[in-house]
Amino acid sequence: MTSKELARADALDEAAEEAEETPPAALPVVTPTAQASPGAGRMSQQALEGPAVEQVQQVSLGAGIALVGLGLGFLAFRMRRSG
C-alpha cells in the first residue's frame, strides 16, 4: 500500500472509533406550559382551539373572495375606460 492509502485507512479507522465513543445526548422530555413561559402575557403565542381555527379560516376565505371581486371590478373599469 502506498503512503496515501495508509493515511486514508488510518483516518477512516479514527473516524469510526470517534463515532463509536460518543454516547447519544440526553434530551429533556418536559414541555413548558403557557403559564411557565416567560412571555405568557396577553400576546403570547398559543395554539388555537377548534372553533377559533374555523372562524379564522372562514374570515380568510371571505376576505380572499372579496379581494378577488374588487380586483375583477377594477380590471373591468380599466378595460371599459381604455376601449
N, CA, C and O atoms as a GROMACS GRO file, in nm:
protein
  332
    1MET      N    1   0.083  -0.119   0.000
    1MET     CA    2   0.000   0.000   0.000
    1MET      C    3   0.087   0.124   0.000
    1MET      O    4   0.196   0.127   0.057
    2THR      N    5   0.035   0.225  -0.065
    2THR     CA    6   0.111   0.350  -0.068
    2THR      C    7   0.087   0.428   0.060
    2THR      O    8   0.000   0.394   0.140
    3SER      N    9   0.165   0.534   0.077
    3SER     CA   10   0.151   0.613   0.200
    3SER      C   11   0.016   0.686   0.204
    3SER      O   12  -0.040   0.706   0.312
    4LYS      N   13  -0.036   0.726   0.086
    4LYS     CA   14  -0.167   0.792   0.084
    4LYS      C   15  -0.278   0.696   0.125
    4LYS      O   16  -0.370   0.733   0.198
    5GLU      N   17  -0.269   0.572   0.078
    5GLU     CA   18  -0.369   0.472   0.113
    5GLU      C   19  -0.364   0.439   0.262
    5GLU      O   20  -0.468   0.421   0.325
    6LEU      N   21  -0.242   0.432   0.318
    6LEU     CA   22  -0.227   0.406   0.461
    6LEU      C   23  -0.285   0.521   0.543
    6LEU      O   24  -0.353   0.498   0.643
    7ALA      N   25  -0.259   0.644   0.502
    7ALA     CA   26  -0.310   0.761   0.574
    7ALA      C   27  -0.464   0.764   0.568
    7ALA      O   28  -0.530   0.795   0.666
    8ARG      N   29  -0.518   0.730   0.451
    8ARG     CA   30  -0.663   0.730   0.436
    8ARG      C   31  -0.725   0.621   0.524
    8ARG      O   32  -0.829   0.644   0.587
    9ALA      N   33  -0.665   0.504   0.529
    9ALA     CA   34  -0.716   0.395   0.612
    9ALA      C   35  -0.709   0.432   0.760
    9ALA      O   36  -0.801   0.401   0.836
   10ASP      N   37  -0.599   0.497   0.801
   10ASP     CA   38  -0.588   0.541   0.940
   10ASP      C   39  -0.695   0.645   0.974
   10ASP      O   40  -0.754   0.641   1.083
   11ALA      N   41  -0.720   0.737   0.883
   11ALA     CA   42  -0.821   0.840   0.908
   11ALA      C   43  -0.960   0.779   0.919
   11ALA      O   44  -1.040   0.821   1.002
   12LEU      N   45  -0.988   0.679   0.836
   12LEU     CA   46  -1.118   0.613   0.844
   12LEU      C   47  -1.133   0.535   0.974
   12LEU      O   48  -1.240   0.533   1.033
   13ASP      N   49  -1.024   0.471   1.019
   13ASP     CA   50  -1.027   0.397   1.146
   13ASP      C   51  -1.051   0.493   1.263
   13ASP      O   52  -1.130   0.462   1.353
   14GLU      N   53  -0.984   0.609   1.262
   14GLU     CA   54  -1.002   0.707   1.369
   14GLU      C   55  -1.144   0.763   1.370
   14GLU      O   56  -1.203   0.782   1.476
   15ALA      N   57  -1.198   0.789   1.252
   15ALA     CA   58  -1.334   0.841   1.244
   15ALA      C   59  -1.435   0.739   1.296
   15ALA      O   60  -1.531   0.775   1.362
   16ALA      N   61  -1.412   0.612   1.265
   16ALA     CA   62  -1.502   0.507   1.314
   16ALA      C   63  -1.493   0.495   1.465
   16ALA      O   64  -1.594   0.475   1.531
   17GLU      N   65  -1.373   0.506   1.522
   17GLU     CA   66  -1.355   0.498   1.667
   17GLU      C   67  -1.424   0.615   1.736
   17GLU      O   68  -1.488   0.597   1.840
   18GLU      N   69  -1.411   0.736   1.680
   18GLU     CA   70  -1.475   0.853   1.739
   18GLU      C   71  -1.627   0.840   1.736
   18GLU      O   72  -1.695   0.879   1.830
   19ALA      N   73  -1.679   0.785   1.627
   19ALA     CA   74  -1.823   0.769   1.616
   19ALA      C   75  -1.874   0.668   1.717
   19ALA      O   76  -1.985   0.684   1.768
   20GLU      N   77  -1.797   0.566   1.747
   20GLU     CA   78  -1.838   0.465   1.844
   20GLU      C   79  -1.828   0.517   1.987
   20GLU      O   80  -1.906   0.475   2.072
   21GLU      N   81  -1.734   0.606   2.015
   21GLU     CA   82  -1.710   0.653   2.150
   21GLU      C   83  -1.812   0.755   2.199
   21GLU      O   84  -1.836   0.763   2.320
   22THR      N   85  -1.871   0.831   2.113
   22THR     CA   86  -1.961   0.938   2.157
   22THR      C   87  -2.099   0.880   2.189
   22THR      O   88  -2.165   0.825   2.101
   23PRO      N   89  -2.142   0.893   2.314
   23PRO     CA   90  -2.276   0.844   2.350
   23PRO      C   91  -2.383   0.944   2.303
   23PRO      O   92  -2.354   1.062   2.284
   24PRO      N   93  -2.504   0.896   2.285
   24PRO     CA   94  -2.611   0.989   2.243
   24PRO      C   95  -2.642   1.089   2.354
   24PRO      O   96  -2.634   1.055   2.473
   25ALA      N   97  -2.677   1.208   2.317
   25ALA     CA   98  -2.706   1.313   2.414
   25ALA      C   99  -2.845   1.292   2.472
   25ALA      O  100  -2.938   1.254   2.401
   26ALA      N  101  -2.859   1.318   2.602
   26ALA     CA  102  -2.990   1.308   2.667
   26ALA      C  103  -3.065   1.439   2.648
   26ALA      O  104  -3.012   1.546   2.675
   27LEU      N  105  -3.189   1.429   2.602
   27LEU     CA  106  -3.272   1.547   2.580
   27LEU      C  107  -3.382   1.553   2.684
   27LEU      O  108  -3.434   1.449   2.725
   28PRO      N  109  -3.420   1.674   2.729
   28PRO     CA  110  -3.528   1.684   2.827
   28PRO      C  111  -3.663   1.649   2.762
   28PRO      O  112  -3.685   1.679   2.645
   29VAL      N  113  -3.750   1.587   2.838
   29VAL     CA  114  -3.878   1.542   2.788
   29VAL      C  115  -3.990   1.638   2.828
   29VAL      O  116  -4.101   1.628   2.778
   30VAL      N  117  -3.961   1.731   2.917
   30VAL     CA  118  -4.063   1.821   2.970
   30VAL      C  119  -4.094   1.931   2.869
   30VAL      O  120  -4.003   1.994   2.815
   31THR      N  121  -4.224   1.953   2.845
   31THR     CA  122  -4.268   2.064   2.760
   31THR      C  123  -4.321   2.174   2.850
   31THR      O  124  -4.410   2.148   2.931
   32PRO      N  125  -4.270   2.297   2.840
   32PRO     CA  126  -4.317   2.404   2.929
   32PRO      C  127  -4.462   2.442   2.897
   32PRO      O  128  -4.503   2.439   2.781
   33THR      N  129  -4.536   2.476   2.999
   33THR     CA  130  -4.675   2.519   2.981
   33THR      C  131  -4.678   2.667   2.948
   33THR      O  132  -4.577   2.736   2.958
   34ALA      N  133  -4.795   2.717   2.909
   34ALA     CA  134  -4.809   2.859   2.873
   34ALA      C  135  -4.787   2.948   2.995
   34ALA      O  136  -4.736   3.059   2.981
   35GLN      N  137  -4.826   2.902   3.113
   35GLN     CA  138  -4.809   2.983   3.233
   35GLN      C  139  -4.663   2.988   3.276
   35GLN      O  140  -4.621   3.086   3.338
   36ALA      N  141  -4.586   2.885   3.244
   36ALA     CA  142  -4.446   2.880   3.286
   36ALA      C  143  -4.354   2.954   3.191
   36ALA      O  144  -4.240   2.983   3.226
   37SER      N  145  -4.401   2.985   3.071
   37SER     CA  146  -4.314   3.052   2.975
   37SER      C  147  -4.298   3.199   3.011
   37SER      O  148  -4.389   3.257   3.071
   38PRO      N  149  -4.185   3.261   2.978
   38PRO     CA  150  -4.162   3.400   3.015
   38PRO      C  151  -4.258   3.498   2.947
   38PRO      O  152  -4.290   3.601   3.005
   39GLY      N  153  -4.304   3.469   2.827
   39GLY     CA  154  -4.394   3.560   2.757
   39GLY      C  155  -4.538   3.516   2.766
   39GLY      O  156  -4.609   3.518   2.666
   40ALA      N  157  -4.584   3.476   2.884
   40ALA     CA  158  -4.718   3.421   2.899
   40ALA      C  159  -4.822   3.530   2.916
   40ALA      O  160  -4.924   3.508   2.981
   41GLY      N  161  -4.799   3.645   2.862
   41GLY     CA  162  -4.894   3.756   2.872
   41GLY      C  163  -5.008   3.741   2.773
   41GLY      O  164  -5.035   3.633   2.722
   42ARG      N  165  -5.074   3.852   2.746
   42ARG     CA  166  -5.190   3.852   2.658
   42ARG      C  167  -5.151   3.822   2.514
   42ARG      O  168  -5.231   3.764   2.440
   43MET      N  169  -5.032   3.859   2.473
   43MET     CA  170  -4.990   3.844   2.334
   43MET      C  171  -4.900   3.723   2.311
   43MET      O  172  -4.828   3.720   2.212
   44SER      N  173  -4.902   3.625   2.400
   44SER     CA  174  -4.816   3.508   2.382
   44SER      C  175  -4.870   3.418   2.272
   44SER      O  176  -4.990   3.419   2.243
   45GLN      N  177  -4.781   3.340   2.212
   45GLN     CA  178  -4.820   3.250   2.104
   45GLN      C  179  -4.869   3.119   2.163
   45GLN      O  180  -4.796   3.050   2.234
   46GLN      N  181  -4.993   3.085   2.132
   46GLN     CA  182  -5.051   2.960   2.178
   46GLN      C  183  -5.131   2.900   2.065
   46GLN      O  184  -5.171   2.970   1.972
   47ALA      N  185  -5.155   2.772   2.072
   47ALA     CA  186  -5.235   2.705   1.970
   47ALA      C  187  -5.382   2.745   1.986
   47ALA      O  188  -5.430   2.760   2.098
   48LEU      N  189  -5.451   2.762   1.874
   48LEU     CA  190  -5.592   2.798   1.878
   48LEU      C  191  -5.677   2.674   1.896
   48LEU      O  192  -5.639   2.564   1.855
   49GLU      N  193  -5.793   2.692   1.957
   49GLU     CA  194  -5.886   2.582   1.972
   49GLU      C  195  -5.964   2.563   1.843
   49GLU      O  196  -5.957   2.648   1.754
   50GLY      N  197  -6.038   2.453   1.830
   50GLY     CA  198  -6.110   2.417   1.709
   50GLY      C  199  -6.203   2.525   1.657
   50GLY      O  200  -6.190   2.562   1.540
   51PRO      N  201  -6.297   2.579   1.737
   51PRO     CA  202  -6.389   2.681   1.686
   51PRO      C  203  -6.317   2.808   1.640
   51PRO      O  204  -6.358   2.871   1.543
   52ALA      N  205  -6.210   2.846   1.710
   52ALA     CA  206  -6.136   2.966   1.671
   52ALA      C  207  -6.068   2.946   1.536
   52ALA      O  208  -6.062   3.039   1.455
   53VAL      N  209  -6.015   2.828   1.512
   53VAL     CA  210  -5.949   2.799   1.384
   53VAL      C  211  -6.050   2.806   1.271
   53VAL      O  212  -6.022   2.862   1.165
   54GLU      N  213  -6.169   2.749   1.292
   54GLU     CA  214  -6.273   2.752   1.189
   54GLU      C  215  -6.314   2.896   1.158
   54GLU      O  216  -6.336   2.931   1.042
   55GLN      N  217  -6.324   2.980   1.261
   55GLN     CA  218  -6.363   3.118   1.240
   55GLN      C  219  -6.256   3.193   1.161
   55GLN      O  220  -6.289   3.270   1.071
   56VAL      N  221  -6.130   3.171   1.192
   56VAL     CA  222  -6.021   3.237   1.120
   56VAL      C  223  -6.021   3.192   0.974
   56VAL      O  224  -6.001   3.275   0.885
   57GLN      N  225  -6.044   3.064   0.948
   57GLN     CA  226  -6.044   3.015   0.811
   57GLN      C  227  -6.161   3.075   0.732
   57GLN      O  228  -6.145   3.107   0.615
   58GLN      N  229  -6.277   3.091   0.795
   58GLN     CA  230  -6.392   3.149   0.726
   58GLN      C  231  -6.367   3.295   0.695
   58GLN      O  232  -6.402   3.342   0.586
   59VAL      N  233  -6.307   3.368   0.788
   59VAL     CA  234  -6.278   3.510   0.764
   59VAL      C  235  -6.177   3.523   0.652
   59VAL      O  236  -6.191   3.610   0.565
   60SER      N  237  -6.074   3.438   0.651
   60SER     CA  238  -5.973   3.445   0.546
   60SER      C  239  -6.033   3.414   0.410
   60SER      O  240  -5.999   3.479   0.311
   61LEU      N  241  -6.123   3.316   0.404
   61LEU     CA  242  -6.186   3.281   0.278
   61LEU      C  243  -6.273   3.396   0.228
   61LEU      O  244  -6.270   3.429   0.110
   62GLY      N  245  -6.351   3.457   0.318
   62GLY     CA  246  -6.437   3.568   0.279
   62GLY      C  247  -6.356   3.688   0.232
   62GLY      O  248  -6.392   3.754   0.135
   63ALA      N  249  -6.248   3.717   0.302
   63ALA     CA  250  -6.164   3.830   0.263
   63ALA      C  251  -6.100   3.805   0.127
   63ALA      O  252  -6.088   3.896   0.045
   64GLY      N  253  -6.058   3.682   0.102
   64GLY     CA  254  -5.998   3.649  -0.027
   64GLY      C  255  -6.098   3.663  -0.141
   64GLY      O  256  -6.063   3.715  -0.248
   65ILE      N  257  -6.220   3.617  -0.120
   65ILE     CA  258  -6.323   3.629  -0.224
   65ILE      C  259  -6.354   3.776  -0.250
   65ILE      O  260  -6.370   3.817  -0.365
   66ALA      N  261  -6.363   3.855  -0.144
   66ALA     CA  262  -6.391   3.999  -0.161
   66ALA      C  263  -6.278   4.067  -0.239
   66ALA      O  264  -6.305   4.149  -0.326
   67LEU      N  265  -6.154   4.034  -0.209
   67LEU     CA  266  -6.042   4.095  -0.281
   67LEU      C  267  -6.039   4.054  -0.427
   67LEU      O  268  -6.005   4.136  -0.513
   68VAL      N  269  -6.074   3.930  -0.457
   68VAL     CA  270  -6.081   3.886  -0.597
   68VAL      C  271  -6.190   3.964  -0.669
   68VAL      O  272  -6.171   4.008  -0.783
   69GLY      N  273  -6.305   3.983  -0.603
   69GLY     CA  274  -6.413   4.060  -0.664
   69GLY      C  275  -6.372   4.204  -0.690
   69GLY      O  276  -6.403   4.258  -0.796
   70LEU      N  277  -6.303   4.266  -0.596
   70LEU     CA  278  -6.256   4.403  -0.616
   70LEU      C  279  -6.156   4.411  -0.731
   70LEU      O  280  -6.158   4.505  -0.810
   71GLY      N  281  -6.069   4.313  -0.740
   71GLY     CA  282  -5.971   4.311  -0.849
   71GLY      C  283  -6.037   4.296  -0.985
   71GLY      O  284  -5.998   4.363  -1.080
   72LEU      N  285  -6.136   4.209  -0.994
   72LEU     CA  286  -6.208   4.192  -1.121
   72LEU      C  287  -6.285   4.318  -1.158
   72LEU      O  288  -6.288   4.358  -1.274
   73GLY      N  289  -6.346   4.382  -1.057
   73GLY     CA  290  -6.416   4.508  -1.084
   73GLY      C  291  -6.320   4.616  -1.132
   73GLY      O  292  -6.353   4.690  -1.224
   74PHE      N  293  -6.204   4.625  -1.070
   74PHE     CA  294  -6.104   4.723  -1.114
   74PHE      C  295  -6.061   4.698  -1.257
   74PHE      O  296  -6.052   4.792  -1.337
   75LEU      N  297  -6.035   4.572  -1.290
   75LEU     CA  298  -5.995   4.541  -1.428
   75LEU      C  299  -6.107   4.571  -1.527
   75LEU      O  300  -6.080   4.617  -1.638
   76ALA      N  301  -6.232   4.545  -1.488
   76ALA     CA  302  -6.345   4.573  -1.577
   76ALA      C  303  -6.354   4.723  -1.606
   76ALA      O  304  -6.373   4.762  -1.721
   77PHE      N  305  -6.340   4.806  -1.505
   77PHE     CA  306  -6.345   4.952  -1.528
   77PHE      C  307  -6.226   4.998  -1.610
   77PHE      O  308  -6.242   5.086  -1.695
   78ARG      N  309  -6.109   4.942  -1.589
   78ARG     CA  310  -5.991   4.983  -1.668
   78ARG      C  311  -6.008   4.942  -1.815
   78ARG      O  312  -5.972   5.018  -1.905
   79MET      N  313  -6.062   4.824  -1.839
   79MET     CA  314  -6.082   4.781  -1.977
   79MET      C  315  -6.190   4.862  -2.045
   79MET      O  316  -6.180   4.892  -2.164
   80ARG      N  317  -6.294   4.898  -1.971
   80ARG     CA  318  -6.403   4.979  -2.028
   80ARG      C  319  -6.353   5.119  -2.063
   80ARG      O  320  -6.390   5.175  -2.166
   81ARG      N  321  -6.268   5.175  -1.975
   81ARG     CA  322  -6.218   5.310  -1.996
   81ARG      C  323  -6.122   5.314  -2.117
   81ARG      O  324  -6.122   5.412  -2.192
   82SER      N  325  -6.041   5.210  -2.136
   82SER     CA  326  -5.942   5.212  -2.242
   82SER      C  327  -6.003   5.178  -2.378
   82SER      O  328  -5.942   5.208  -2.481
   83GLY      N  329  -6.122   5.117  -2.381
   83GLY     CA  330  -6.180   5.071  -2.507
   83GLY      C  331  -6.269   5.166  -2.570
   83GLY      O  332  -6.324   5.139  -2.676
   0.00000   0.00000   0.00000
